[in-house]
Amino acid sequence: MTLDPQARFILDLAERSTRPLLESLDPPAARLQYAEMVAAASGEPPAGVLTEESTIPGPDGELPTRLYRPQGAKGPLPILIFFHGGGYVIGDRDTHDIPCRQLCLGAACLVVSVDYRLAPEHPFPAPVDDAWAATRWVVDHARELGGDPACVAVGGDSAGGNLAAIVCHLAKREGSPKLAYQLLIYPGTDLTGSLPSHKALGQGYRLTTELLDWFMKHYFSDGGDRGQLIASPLFADDFADLPPAFILTAGYDPLKDEGSAYADKLRAAGVEAEFVEYGGMIHGFITMGGLIDAAAESMEAGAAALARAFGSQKGGD
């Protein structure tokens, strides 16, 4: 496995940049800088998607959302509920707009992108509470959105992948809603950082040990057990009967062992889990489509997995 030249180019740009490190900033400044960085690397959005800004009820106020709909598509359509990455501190609907558009088009589905509350203003477990509330609301109101309540998946990248995985466990525990699929993109599944890739890849590949510590300091500013299910779903007691999964990781990502370990636990429990590693990639690459070809390729693969799952669901399997 070697670092992809396009990923190396991103790292070289970062090395030459005069921007401060994200972990040296306060959260509002880090959010702004991250948004600027994504905008510079994300490329042009694909055509053929209609969007609608809205809000849905959350545990402590309204949650901003963006609904994506393939232009000209006839409903009811399957739905993907998407939670963006950013360490629970940065990121929003705009930073992850292009991946949501790609998934919408590729899977011919509605995508509901949710802006959950961010730390440190809203620390753990506020993002989990928001993700869970949003999932239940979307399923309950699927028909109003033009969607099929029997074909709802959850997904996200990094912190968003963590939230999507947790939502699946909560839905299983509560007995509803029945979710069709989980799309987990370099997910954080072990917030204790105990797996080997954290040490092996904690320097030099954009998501550093220092940045991860900064995220965790803000997310757990009110304390909390990082090993419990609603923080680290890898440590759940039972993986049986969870939705089938597509799990994508990057070869030069300190979180990569968390994704592969999660896929292993799903498979050991009899859950279908498709696992794909983009060996030459770095964490966060799906938002860098203007500079990294694998960004669009990975979203095509994820969308194809979603489409297969939705098709199977419609077929009554």
Secondary structure, 3 states (H helix, E strand, C coil): CCCCHHHHHHHHHHHHCCCCCHHHCCHHHHHHHHHHHHHHHCCCCCCCEEEEEEEEEECCEEEEEEEEEECCCCCCEEEEEEECCCCCCCCCCCCCHHHHHHHHHHHCCEEEEECCCCCCCCCCCHHHHHHHHHHHHHHHCHHHHCEEEEEEEEEEECHHHHHHHHHHHHHHHHCCCCCCEEEEECCCCCCCCCCHHHHHCCCCCCCCHHHHHHHHHHHCCCCCCCCCCCCCHHHCCCCCCCCCEEEEEEEECCCHHHHHHHHHHHHHCCCCEEEEEEEEEECCHHHCCCCCHHHHHHHHHHHHHHHHHHHHHHCCC
